[in-house]
Amino acid sequence: VSKSVLLATLLASMDYDVRFVAQYFNDEQMYSHVYVETLDKGLQEWKPLDPVASDKPIGWTQSLPDGGFETPYDIF
């Protein structure tokens, strides 16, 4: 979570629209992972940025098992 907070803060300081996305493996657990999304203003769509997935391309997200879900949270 700390890397996501740092990334979101840096992007926001450069005037990007950012939000957190919490991933849940199922409805019985707390969140399992958090990543950042930034708004591509040209395309008007959110692009995922996962600071702990340094070996993955931009736009990659961790896949979820059946029953898993994601919830976006606006932060600024």
Backbone atoms as SQL, in Angstrom:
CREATE TABLE atoms (id INTEGER PRIMARY KEY, chain TEXT, resi INTEGER, resn TEXT, atom TEXT, x REAL, y REAL, z REAL);
INSERT INTO atoms VALUES
  (1, 'A', 1, 'VAL', 'N', 0.826, -1.190, 0.000),
  (2, 'A', 1, 'VAL', 'CA', 0.000, 0.000, 0.000),
  (3, 'A', 1, 'VAL', 'C', 0.873, 1.258, 0.000),
  (4, 'A', 2, 'SER', 'N', 2.008, 1.226, 0.684),
  (5, 'A', 2, 'SER', 'CA', 2.862, 2.414, 0.782),
  (6, 'A', 2, 'SER', 'C', 3.347, 2.887, -0.583),
  (7, 'A', 3, 'LYS', 'N', 3.713, 1.945, -1.458),
  (8, 'A', 3, 'LYS', 'CA', 4.161, 2.343, -2.800),
  (9, 'A', 3, 'LYS', 'C', 3.010, 2.949, -3.596),
  (10, 'A', 4, 'SER', 'N', 1.815, 2.451, -3.409),
  (11, 'A', 4, 'SER', 'CA', 0.657, 3.017, -4.098),
  (12, 'A', 4, 'SER', 'C', 0.370, 4.432, -3.606),
  (13, 'A', 5, 'VAL', 'N', 0.504, 4.665, -2.310),
  (14, 'A', 5, 'VAL', 'CA', 0.297, 6.008, -1.752),
  (15, 'A', 5, 'VAL', 'C', 1.340, 6.963, -2.318),
  (16, 'A', 6, 'LEU', 'N', 2.595, 6.531, -2.369),
  (17, 'A', 6, 'LEU', 'CA', 3.661, 7.366, -2.920),
  (18, 'A', 6, 'LEU', 'C', 3.402, 7.678, -4.387),
  (19, 'A', 7, 'LEU', 'N', 3.076, 6.673, -5.186),
  (20, 'A', 7, 'LEU', 'CA', 2.807, 6.885, -6.602),
  (21, 'A', 7, 'LEU', 'C', 1.631, 7.827, -6.806),
  (22, 'A', 8, 'ALA', 'N', 0.544, 7.626, -6.075),
  (23, 'A', 8, 'ALA', 'CA', -0.630, 8.492, -6.199),
  (24, 'A', 8, 'ALA', 'C', -0.295, 9.933, -5.829),
  (25, 'A', 9, 'THR', 'N', 0.487, 10.118, -4.781),
  (26, 'A', 9, 'THR', 'CA', 0.870, 11.464, -4.343),
  (27, 'A', 9, 'THR', 'C', 1.734, 12.159, -5.395),
  (28, 'A', 10, 'LEU', 'N', 2.703, 11.435, -5.944),
  (29, 'A', 10, 'LEU', 'CA', 3.560, 12.017, -6.977),
  (30, 'A', 10, 'LEU', 'C', 2.756, 12.398, -8.221),
  (31, 'A', 11, 'LEU', 'N', 1.869, 11.511, -8.654),
  (32, 'A', 11, 'LEU', 'CA', 1.042, 11.817, -9.829),
  (33, 'A', 11, 'LEU', 'C', 0.114, 12.999, -9.568),
  (34, 'A', 12, 'ALA', 'N', -0.496, 13.033, -8.399),
  (35, 'A', 12, 'ALA', 'CA', -1.399, 14.138, -8.059),
  (36, 'A', 12, 'ALA', 'C', -0.638, 15.461, -8.001),
  (37, 'A', 13, 'SER', 'N', 0.598, 15.436, -7.525),
  (38, 'A', 13, 'SER', 'CA', 1.387, 16.670, -7.456),
  (39, 'A', 13, 'SER', 'C', 1.740, 17.187, -8.849),
  (40, 'A', 14, 'MET', 'N', 1.652, 16.315, -9.859),
  (41, 'A', 14, 'MET', 'CA', 1.887, 16.716, -11.251),
  (42, 'A', 14, 'MET', 'C', 0.569, 16.935, -11.993),
  (43, 'A', 15, 'ASP', 'N', -0.530, 17.080, -11.232),
  (44, 'A', 15, 'ASP', 'CA', -1.855, 17.407, -11.754),
  (45, 'A', 15, 'ASP', 'C', -2.539, 16.272, -12.529),
  (46, 'A', 16, 'TYR', 'N', -2.202, 15.039, -12.211),
  (47, 'A', 16, 'TYR', 'CA', -2.921, 13.892, -12.767),
  (48, 'A', 16, 'TYR', 'C', -4.105, 13.573, -11.857),
  (49, 'A', 17, 'ASP', 'N', -5.201, 13.109, -12.446),
  (50, 'A', 17, 'ASP', 'CA', -6.327, 12.598, -11.670),
  (51, 'A', 17, 'ASP', 'C', -5.997, 11.156, -11.304),
  (52, 'A', 18, 'VAL', 'N', -6.044, 10.832, -10.013),
  (53, 'A', 18, 'VAL', 'CA', -5.687, 9.487, -9.567),
  (54, 'A', 18, 'VAL', 'C', -6.728, 8.950, -8.584),
  (55, 'A', 19, 'ARG', 'N', -6.760, 7.632, -8.483),
  (56, 'A', 19, 'ARG', 'CA', -7.603, 6.971, -7.487),
  (57, 'A', 19, 'ARG', 'C', -6.948, 5.639, -7.124),
  (58, 'A', 20, 'PHE', 'N', -7.338, 5.101, -5.990),
  (59, 'A', 20, 'PHE', 'CA', -6.902, 3.779, -5.581),
  (60, 'A', 20, 'PHE', 'C', -7.926, 2.751, -6.042),
  (61, 'A', 21, 'VAL', 'N', -7.466, 1.545, -6.292),
  (62, 'A', 21, 'VAL', 'CA', -8.354, 0.416, -6.560),
  (63, 'A', 21, 'VAL', 'C', -7.963, -0.697, -5.599),
  (64, 'A', 22, 'ALA', 'N', -8.904, -1.113, -4.754),
  (65, 'A', 22, 'ALA', 'CA', -8.672, -2.207, -3.809),
  (66, 'A', 22, 'ALA', 'C', -9.203, -3.495, -4.422),
  (67, 'A', 23, 'GLN', 'N', -8.393, -4.524, -4.358),
  (68, 'A', 23, 'GLN', 'CA', -8.798, -5.834, -4.859),
  (69, 'A', 23, 'GLN', 'C', -9.138, -6.739, -3.682),
  (70, 'A', 24, 'TYR', 'N', -10.212, -7.475, -3.831),
  (71, 'A', 24, 'TYR', 'CA', -10.680, -8.426, -2.830),
  (72, 'A', 24, 'TYR', 'C', -10.750, -9.807, -3.476),
  (73, 'A', 25, 'PHE', 'N', -10.202, -10.817, -2.816),
  (74, 'A', 25, 'PHE', 'CA', -10.281, -12.170, -3.372),
  (75, 'A', 25, 'PHE', 'C', -11.675, -12.758, -3.251),
  (76, 'A', 26, 'ASN', 'N', -12.405, -12.371, -2.196),
  (77, 'A', 26, 'ASN', 'CA', -13.790, -12.802, -2.041),
  (78, 'A', 26, 'ASN', 'C', -14.460, -11.864, -1.050),
  (79, 'A', 27, 'ASP', 'N', -15.752, -12.032, -0.829),
  (80, 'A', 27, 'ASP', 'CA', -16.483, -11.105, 0.032),
  (81, 'A', 27, 'ASP', 'C', -16.300, -11.381, 1.524),
  (82, 'A', 28, 'GLU', 'N', -15.481, -12.372, 1.876),
  (83, 'A', 28, 'GLU', 'CA', -15.256, -12.699, 3.283),
  (84, 'A', 28, 'GLU', 'C', -13.924, -12.167, 3.807),
  (85, 'A', 29, 'GLN', 'N', -13.090, -11.602, 2.947),
  (86, 'A', 29, 'GLN', 'CA', -11.768, -11.133, 3.343),
  (87, 'A', 29, 'GLN', 'C', -11.663, -9.625, 3.243),
  (88, 'A', 30, 'MET', 'N', -10.662, -9.095, 3.940),
  (89, 'A', 30, 'MET', 'CA', -10.294, -7.701, 3.742),
  (90, 'A', 30, 'MET', 'C', -9.631, -7.604, 2.369),
  (91, 'A', 31, 'TYR', 'N', -9.312, -6.400, 1.952),
  (92, 'A', 31, 'TYR', 'CA', -8.672, -6.265, 0.650),
  (93, 'A', 31, 'TYR', 'C', -7.352, -7.025, 0.643),
  (94, 'A', 32, 'SER', 'N', -6.930, -7.460, -0.537),
  (95, 'A', 32, 'SER', 'CA', -5.696, -8.225, -0.653),
  (96, 'A', 32, 'SER', 'C', -4.603, -7.447, -1.380),
  (97, 'A', 33, 'HIS', 'N', -4.997, -6.418, -2.141),
  (98, 'A', 33, 'HIS', 'CA', -4.020, -5.665, -2.923),
  (99, 'A', 33, 'HIS', 'C', -4.617, -4.310, -3.276),
  (100, 'A', 34, 'VAL', 'N', -3.752, -3.305, -3.372),
  (101, 'A', 34, 'VAL', 'CA', -4.179, -1.961, -3.779),
  (102, 'A', 34, 'VAL', 'C', -3.241, -1.479, -4.869),
  (103, 'A', 35, 'TYR', 'N', -3.819, -0.930, -5.932),
  (104, 'A', 35, 'TYR', 'CA', -3.004, -0.299, -6.962),
  (105, 'A', 35, 'TYR', 'C', -3.619, 1.055, -7.311),
  (106, 'A', 36, 'VAL', 'N', -2.954, 1.780, -8.192),
  (107, 'A', 36, 'VAL', 'CA', -3.351, 3.145, -8.545),
  (108, 'A', 36, 'VAL', 'C', -3.885, 3.154, -9.975),
  (109, 'A', 37, 'GLU', 'N', -4.867, 3.983, -10.230),
  (110, 'A', 37, 'GLU', 'CA', -5.306, 4.265, -11.597),
  (111, 'A', 37, 'GLU', 'C', -5.182, 5.760, -11.833),
  (112, 'A', 38, 'THR', 'N', -4.798, 6.121, -13.050),
  (113, 'A', 38, 'THR', 'CA', -4.758, 7.526, -13.441),
  (114, 'A', 38, 'THR', 'C', -5.640, 7.717, -14.668),
  (115, 'A', 39, 'LEU', 'N', -6.269, 8.856, -14.749),
  (116, 'A', 39, 'LEU', 'CA', -7.200, 9.127, -15.848),
  (117, 'A', 39, 'LEU', 'C', -6.446, 9.596, -17.077),
  (118, 'A', 40, 'ASP', 'N', -6.604, 8.875, -18.173),
  (119, 'A', 40, 'ASP', 'CA', -6.091, 9.316, -19.467),
  (120, 'A', 40, 'ASP', 'C', -7.120, 10.298, -20.005),
  (121, 'A', 41, 'LYS', 'N', -6.802, 11.588, -19.917),
  (122, 'A', 41, 'LYS', 'CA', -7.786, 12.617, -20.263),
  (123, 'A', 41, 'LYS', 'C', -8.143, 12.615, -21.742),
  (124, 'A', 42, 'GLY', 'N', -7.212, 12.198, -22.593),
  (125, 'A', 42, 'GLY', 'CA', -7.496, 12.135, -24.023),
  (126, 'A', 42, 'GLY', 'C', -8.519, 11.067, -24.358),
  (127, 'A', 43, 'LEU', 'N', -8.361, 9.903, -23.757),
  (128, 'A', 43, 'LEU', 'CA', -9.272, 8.781, -24.013),
  (129, 'A', 43, 'LEU', 'C', -10.431, 8.723, -23.026),
  (130, 'A', 44, 'GLN', 'N', -10.342, 9.510, -21.942),
  (131, 'A', 44, 'GLN', 'CA', -11.349, 9.495, -20.879),
  (132, 'A', 44, 'GLN', 'C', -11.560, 8.091, -20.325),
  (133, 'A', 45, 'GLU', 'N', -10.424, 7.419, -20.042),
  (134, 'A', 45, 'GLU', 'CA', -10.503, 6.109, -19.403),
  (135, 'A', 45, 'GLU', 'C', -9.387, 5.990, -18.370),
  (136, 'A', 46, 'TRP', 'N', -9.639, 5.165, -17.371),
  (137, 'A', 46, 'TRP', 'CA', -8.688, 4.964, -16.287),
  (138, 'A', 46, 'TRP', 'C', -7.652, 3.930, -16.694),
  (139, 'A', 47, 'LYS', 'N', -6.374, 4.236, -16.427),
  (140, 'A', 47, 'LYS', 'CA', -5.261, 3.338, -16.732),
  (141, 'A', 47, 'LYS', 'C', -4.656, 2.827, -15.425),
  (142, 'A', 48, 'PRO', 'N', -4.528, 1.516, -15.269),
  (143, 'A', 48, 'PRO', 'CA', -3.957, 0.973, -14.041),
  (144, 'A', 48, 'PRO', 'C', -2.431, 1.117, -14.008),
  (145, 'A', 49, 'LEU', 'N', -1.926, 1.436, -12.824),
  (146, 'A', 49, 'LEU', 'CA', -0.486, 1.515, -12.563),
  (147, 'A', 49, 'LEU', 'C', -0.235, 0.785, -11.248),
  (148, 'A', 50, 'ASP', 'N', 0.519, -0.299, -11.308),
  (149, 'A', 50, 'ASP', 'CA', 0.765, -1.094, -10.108),
  (150, 'A', 50, 'ASP', 'C', 2.241, -0.968, -9.735),
  (151, 'A', 51, 'PRO', 'N', 2.556, -0.203, -8.686),
  (152, 'A', 51, 'PRO', 'CA', 3.958, 0.044, -8.362),
  (153, 'A', 51, 'PRO', 'C', 4.734, -1.174, -7.868),
  (154, 'A', 52, 'VAL', 'N', 4.069, -2.242, -7.470),
  (155, 'A', 52, 'VAL', 'CA', 4.792, -3.431, -7.026),
  (156, 'A', 52, 'VAL', 'C', 4.976, -4.442, -8.151),
  (157, 'A', 53, 'ALA', 'N', 4.447, -4.165, -9.309),
  (158, 'A', 53, 'ALA', 'CA', 4.579, -5.064, -10.460),
  (159, 'A', 53, 'ALA', 'C', 5.603, -4.494, -11.433),
  (160, 'A', 54, 'SER', 'N', 6.811, -4.274, -10.942),
  (161, 'A', 54, 'SER', 'CA', 7.837, -3.618, -11.754),
  (162, 'A', 54, 'SER', 'C', 8.263, -4.452, -12.961),
  (163, 'A', 55, 'ASP', 'N', 8.018, -5.738, -12.935),
  (164, 'A', 55, 'ASP', 'CA', 8.384, -6.592, -14.066),
  (165, 'A', 55, 'ASP', 'C', 7.241, -6.751, -15.075),
  (166, 'A', 56, 'LYS', 'N', 6.143, -6.041, -14.857),
  (167, 'A', 56, 'LYS', 'CA', 4.970, -6.128, -15.739),
  (168, 'A', 56, 'LYS', 'C', 4.817, -4.823, -16.518),
  (169, 'A', 57, 'PRO', 'N', 4.158, -4.861, -17.676),
  (170, 'A', 57, 'PRO', 'CA', 3.966, -3.629, -18.463),
  (171, 'A', 57, 'PRO', 'C', 2.926, -2.707, -17.821),
  (172, 'A', 58, 'ILE', 'N', 3.004, -1.433, -18.150),
  (173, 'A', 58, 'ILE', 'CA', 1.998, -0.475, -17.690),
  (174, 'A', 58, 'ILE', 'C', 0.639, -0.939, -18.185),
  (175, 'A', 59, 'GLY', 'N', -0.340, -0.900, -17.316),
  (176, 'A', 59, 'GLY', 'CA', -1.679, -1.356, -17.668),
  (177, 'A', 59, 'GLY', 'C', -1.997, -2.754, -17.166),
  (178, 'A', 60, 'TRP', 'N', -0.976, -3.450, -16.646),
  (179, 'A', 60, 'TRP', 'CA', -1.180, -4.796, -16.113),
  (180, 'A', 60, 'TRP', 'C', -1.875, -4.708, -14.765),
  (181, 'A', 61, 'THR', 'N', -2.769, -5.642, -14.494),
  (182, 'A', 61, 'THR', 'CA', -3.365, -5.768, -13.162),
  (183, 'A', 61, 'THR', 'C', -3.354, -7.234, -12.753),
  (184, 'A', 62, 'GLN', 'N', -3.293, -7.451, -11.463),
  (185, 'A', 62, 'GLN', 'CA', -3.321, -8.801, -10.908),
  (186, 'A', 62, 'GLN', 'C', -4.687, -9.408, -11.189),
  (187, 'A', 63, 'SER', 'N', -4.715, -10.615, -11.720),
  (188, 'A', 63, 'SER', 'CA', -6.014, -11.254, -11.983),
  (189, 'A', 63, 'SER', 'C', -6.629, -11.729, -10.672),
  (190, 'A', 64, 'LEU', 'N', -7.931, -11.801, -10.684),
  (191, 'A', 64, 'LEU', 'CA', -8.688, -12.197, -9.495),
  (192, 'A', 64, 'LEU', 'C', -9.323, -13.564, -9.694),
  (193, 'A', 65, 'PRO', 'N', -9.466, -14.334, -8.620),
  (194, 'A', 65, 'PRO', 'CA', -10.161, -15.611, -8.737),
  (195, 'A', 65, 'PRO', 'C', -11.663, -15.395, -8.911),
  (196, 'A', 66, 'ASP', 'N', -12.374, -16.453, -9.263),
  (197, 'A', 66, 'ASP', 'CA', -13.834, -16.366, -9.335),
  (198, 'A', 66, 'ASP', 'C', -14.358, -15.867, -7.989),
  (199, 'A', 67, 'GLY', 'N', -15.243, -14.911, -8.020),
  (200, 'A', 67, 'GLY', 'CA', -15.794, -14.335, -6.796),
  (201, 'A', 67, 'GLY', 'C', -15.019, -13.131, -6.301),
  (202, 'A', 68, 'GLY', 'N', -13.841, -12.873, -6.887),
  (203, 'A', 68, 'GLY', 'CA', -13.068, -11.696, -6.508),
  (204, 'A', 68, 'GLY', 'C', -13.637, -10.447, -7.170),
  (205, 'A', 69, 'PHE', 'N', -13.335, -9.301, -6.598),
  (206, 'A', 69, 'PHE', 'CA', -13.839, -8.058, -7.173),
  (207, 'A', 69, 'PHE', 'C', -12.921, -6.904, -6.806),
  (208, 'A', 70, 'GLU', 'N', -13.119, -5.781, -7.483),
  (209, 'A', 70, 'GLU', 'CA', -12.339, -4.573, -7.251),
  (210, 'A', 70, 'GLU', 'C', -13.267, -3.415, -6.918),
  (211, 'A', 71, 'THR', 'N', -12.770, -2.494, -6.115),
  (212, 'A', 71, 'THR', 'CA', -13.531, -1.292, -5.760),
  (213, 'A', 71, 'THR', 'C', -12.624, -0.081, -5.893),
  (214, 'A', 72, 'PRO', 'N', -12.986, 0.891, -6.769),
  (215, 'A', 72, 'PRO', 'CA', -12.175, 2.111, -6.886),
  (216, 'A', 72, 'PRO', 'C', -12.542, 3.110, -5.778),
  (217, 'A', 73, 'TYR', 'N', -11.550, 3.867, -5.337),
  (218, 'A', 73, 'TYR', 'CA', -11.734, 4.890, -4.309),
  (219, 'A', 73, 'TYR', 'C', -11.092, 6.187, -4.774),
  (220, 'A', 74, 'ASP', 'N', -11.909, 7.230, -4.967),
  (221, 'A', 74, 'ASP', 'CA', -11.363, 8.548, -5.273),
  (222, 'A', 74, 'ASP', 'C', -10.647, 9.063, -4.045),
  (223, 'A', 75, 'ILE', 'N', -9.497, 9.709, -4.239),
  (224, 'A', 75, 'ILE', 'CA', -8.717, 10.138, -3.079),
  (225, 'A', 75, 'ILE', 'C', -8.420, 11.624, -3.061),
  (226, 'A', 76, 'PHE', 'N', -8.467, 12.299, -4.182),
  (227, 'A', 76, 'PHE', 'CA', -8.177, 13.743, -4.193),
  (228, 'A', 76, 'PHE', 'C', -9.303, 14.490, -4.858);
